[in-house]
């Protein structure tokens, strides 16, 4: 994956009907992606 200077990310998580688990997974994915995004 290549991340450019104006990159954006949208995180969508669908995990059954467990809202707490879906929120936790979305936070985990967002944290991992944040490390890849350029800093301005």
N, CA, C and O atoms as a printed pandas DataFrame, in Angstrom:
     atom_number atom_name residue_name chain_id  residue_number  x_coord  y_coord  z_coord
0              1         N          UNK        A               1    0.848   -1.173    0.000
1              2        CA          UNK        A               1    0.000    0.000    0.000
2              3         C          UNK        A               1    0.892    1.234    0.000
3              4         O          UNK        A               1    1.886    1.292    0.723
4              5         N          UNK        A               2    0.534    2.207   -0.805
5              6        CA          UNK        A               2    1.265    3.472   -0.840
6              7         C          UNK        A               2    0.391    4.555   -0.234
7              8         O          UNK        A               2   -0.805    4.633   -0.515
8              9         N          UNK        A               3    0.998    5.391    0.602
9             10        CA          UNK        A               3    0.274    6.481    1.239
10            11         C          UNK        A               3    0.907    7.791    0.800
11            12         O          UNK        A               3    2.084    8.042    1.058
12            13         N          UNK        A               4    0.106    8.631    0.128
13            14        CA          UNK        A               4    0.606    9.910   -0.357
14            15         C          UNK        A               4    0.395   11.031    0.648
15            16         O          UNK        A               4   -0.204   10.820    1.702
16            17         N          UNK        A               5    0.889   12.233    0.322
17            18        CA          UNK        A               5    0.817   13.358    1.253
18            19         C          UNK        A               5   -0.608   13.826    1.572
19            20         O          UNK        A               5   -0.835   14.418    2.627
20            21         N          UNK        A               6   -1.559   13.573    0.688
21            22        CA          UNK        A               6   -2.949   13.991    0.933
22            23         C          UNK        A               6   -3.863   12.796    1.163
23            24         O          UNK        A               6   -5.060   12.867    0.883
24            25         N          UNK        A               7   -3.309   11.698    1.672
25            26        CA          UNK        A               7   -4.070   10.463    1.854
26            27         C          UNK        A               7   -5.143   10.611    2.933
27            28         O          UNK        A               7   -4.976   11.347    3.906
28            29         N          UNK        A               8   -6.224    9.907    2.738
29            30        CA          UNK        A               8   -7.312    9.851    3.710
30            31         C          UNK        A               8   -7.695    8.387    3.873
31            32         O          UNK        A               8   -7.452    7.574    2.982
32            33         N          UNK        A               9   -8.288    8.057    4.999
33            34        CA          UNK        A               9   -8.732    6.687    5.233
34            35         C          UNK        A               9  -10.128    6.704    5.822
35            36         O          UNK        A               9  -10.459    7.556    6.646
36            37         N          UNK        A              10  -10.931    5.769    5.396
37            38        CA          UNK        A              10  -12.266    5.563    5.938
38            39         C          UNK        A              10  -12.304    4.137    6.467
39            40         O          UNK        A              10  -12.009    3.194    5.733
40            41         N          UNK        A              11  -12.662    3.976    7.725
41            42        CA          UNK        A              11  -12.693    2.657    8.348
42            43         C          UNK        A              11  -14.136    2.270    8.608
43            44         O          UNK        A              11  -14.865    2.975    9.307
44            45         N          UNK        A              12  -14.547    1.131    8.034
45            46        CA          UNK        A              12  -15.886    0.598    8.251
46            47         C          UNK        A              12  -15.719   -0.828    8.766
47            48         O          UNK        A              12  -15.031   -1.643    8.152
48            49         N          UNK        A              13  -16.356   -1.120    9.897
49            50        CA          UNK        A              13  -16.238   -2.441   10.493
50            51         C          UNK        A              13  -17.627   -3.026   10.701
51            52         O          UNK        A              13  -18.497   -2.391   11.298
52            53         N          UNK        A              14  -17.825   -4.223   10.212
53            54        CA          UNK        A              14  -19.087   -4.934   10.407
54            55         C          UNK        A              14  -18.771   -6.252   11.100
55            56         O          UNK        A              14  -18.150   -7.138   10.511
56            57         N          UNK        A              15  -19.196   -6.377   12.343
57            58        CA          UNK        A              15  -18.962   -7.609   13.094
58            59         C          UNK        A              15  -20.258   -7.988   13.795
59            60         O          UNK        A              15  -20.534   -7.525   14.902
60            61         N          UNK        A              16  -21.035   -8.814   13.159
61            62        CA          UNK        A              16  -22.265   -9.325   13.765
62            63         C          UNK        A              16  -23.091   -8.248   14.447
63            64         O          UNK        A              16  -23.272   -7.154   13.912
64            65         N          UNK        A              17  -23.588   -8.569   15.629
65            66        CA          UNK        A              17  -24.423   -7.623   16.353
66            67         C          UNK        A              17  -23.781   -7.180   17.666
67            68         O          UNK        A              17  -24.464   -6.693   18.567
68            69         N          UNK        A              18  -22.454   -7.355   17.767
69            70        CA          UNK        A              18  -21.722   -6.977   18.971
70            71         C          UNK        A              18  -21.094   -5.598   18.766
71            72         O          UNK        A              18  -19.986   -5.482   18.242
72            73         N          UNK        A              19  -21.811   -4.561   19.182
73            74        CA          UNK        A              19  -21.367   -3.186   18.968
74            75         C          UNK        A              19  -20.034   -2.907   19.652
75            76         O          UNK        A              19  -19.168   -2.253   19.071
76            77         N          UNK        A              20  -19.862   -3.387   20.859
77            78        CA          UNK        A              20  -18.612   -3.145   21.591
78            79         C          UNK        A              20  -17.429   -3.752   20.863
79            80         O          UNK        A              20  -16.377   -3.120   20.767
80            81         N          UNK        A              21  -17.577   -4.966   20.346
81            82        CA          UNK        A              21  -16.490   -5.622   19.606
82            83         C          UNK        A              21  -16.192   -4.881   18.310
83            84         O          UNK        A              21  -15.029   -4.731   17.935
84            85         N          UNK        A              22  -17.233   -4.417   17.624
85            86        CA          UNK        A              22  -17.041   -3.682   16.376
86            87         C          UNK        A              22  -16.316   -2.365   16.637
87            88         O          UNK        A              22  -15.437   -1.983   15.865
88            89         N          UNK        A              23  -16.672   -1.671   17.710
89            90        CA          UNK        A              23  -16.008   -0.409   18.053
90            91         C          UNK        A              23  -14.539   -0.643   18.388
91            92         O          UNK        A              23  -13.672    0.124   17.970
92            93         N          UNK        A              24  -14.265   -1.694   19.134
93            94        CA          UNK        A              24  -12.882   -2.025   19.497
94            95         C          UNK        A              24  -12.066   -2.342   18.252
95            96         O          UNK        A              24  -10.932   -1.883   18.121
96            97         N          UNK        A              25  -12.628   -3.118   17.344
97            98        CA          UNK        A              25  -11.931   -3.476   16.102
98            99         C          UNK        A              25  -11.687   -2.232   15.255
99           100         O          UNK        A              25  -10.605   -2.081   14.687
100          101         N          UNK        A              26  -12.674   -1.334   15.159
101          102        CA          UNK        A              26  -12.503   -0.096   14.395
102          103         C          UNK        A              26  -11.388    0.755   14.994
103          104         O          UNK        A              26  -10.596    1.342   14.257
104          105         N          UNK        A              27  -11.318    0.830   16.311
105          106        CA          UNK        A              27  -10.242    1.584   16.969
106          107         C          UNK        A              27   -8.882    0.956   16.683
107          108         O          UNK        A              27   -7.909    1.666   16.426
108          109         N          UNK        A              28   -8.812   -0.371   16.726
109          110        CA          UNK        A              28   -7.549   -1.070   16.455
110          111         C          UNK        A              28   -7.074   -0.828   15.022
111          112         O          UNK        A              28   -5.893   -0.574   14.786
112          113         N          UNK        A              29   -8.000   -0.911   14.072
113          114        CA          UNK        A              29   -7.650   -0.688   12.667
114          115         C          UNK        A              29   -7.239    0.767   12.448
115          116         O          UNK        A              29   -6.262    1.036   11.749
116          117         N          UNK        A              30   -7.975    1.703   13.038
117          118        CA          UNK        A              30   -7.653    3.120   12.891
118          119         C          UNK        A              30   -6.277    3.432   13.483
119          120         O          UNK        A              30   -5.526    4.224   12.913
120          121         N          UNK        A              31   -5.944    2.822   14.606
121          122        CA          UNK        A              31   -4.636    3.023   15.226
122          123         C          UNK        A              31   -3.530    2.496   14.322
123          124         O          UNK        A              31   -2.494    3.142   14.167
124          125         N          UNK        A              32   -3.743    1.333   13.729
125          126        CA          UNK        A              32   -2.752    0.755   12.818
126          127         C          UNK        A              32   -2.588    1.619   11.568
127          128         O          UNK        A              32   -1.465    1.842   11.116
128          129         N          UNK        A              33   -3.690    2.105   11.009
129          130        CA          UNK        A              33   -3.617    2.942    9.810
130          131         C          UNK        A              33   -2.977    4.296   10.107
131          132         O          UNK        A              33   -2.250    4.837    9.273
132          133         N          UNK        A              34   -3.242    4.839   11.279
133          134        CA          UNK        A              34   -2.697    6.147   11.646
134          135         C          UNK        A              34   -1.181    6.146   11.571
135          136         O          UNK        A              34   -0.581    7.149   11.185
136          137         N          UNK        A              35   -0.561    5.050   11.929
137          138        CA          UNK        A              35    0.899    4.936   11.893
138          139         C          UNK        A              35    1.454    5.017   10.474
139          140         O          UNK        A              35    2.625    5.342   10.279
140          141         N          UNK        A              36    0.601    4.718    9.474
141          142        CA          UNK        A              36    1.029    4.733    8.070
142          143         C          UNK        A              36    0.828    6.092    7.394
143          144         O          UNK        A              36    1.409    6.355    6.341
144          145         N          UNK        A              37    0.011    6.948    7.996
145          146        CA          UNK        A              37   -0.318    8.221    7.362
146          147         C          UNK        A              37    0.816    9.228    7.573
147          148         O          UNK        A              37    1.464    9.241    8.620
148          149         N          UNK        A              38    1.044   10.075    6.556
149          150        CA          UNK        A              38    2.112   11.076    6.669
150          151         C          UNK        A              38    1.777   12.125    7.718
151          152         O          UNK        A              38    0.609   12.446    7.939
152          153         N          UNK        A              39    2.782   12.641    8.345
153          154        CA          UNK        A              39    2.623   13.725    9.327
154          155         C          UNK        A              39    2.924   15.051    8.656
155          156         O          UNK        A              39    3.921   15.179    7.945
156          157         N          UNK        A              40    2.079   16.025    8.873
157          158        CA          UNK        A              40    2.269   17.361    8.266
158          159         C          UNK        A              40    2.947   18.292    9.230
159          160         O          UNK        A              40    3.189   19.453    8.900
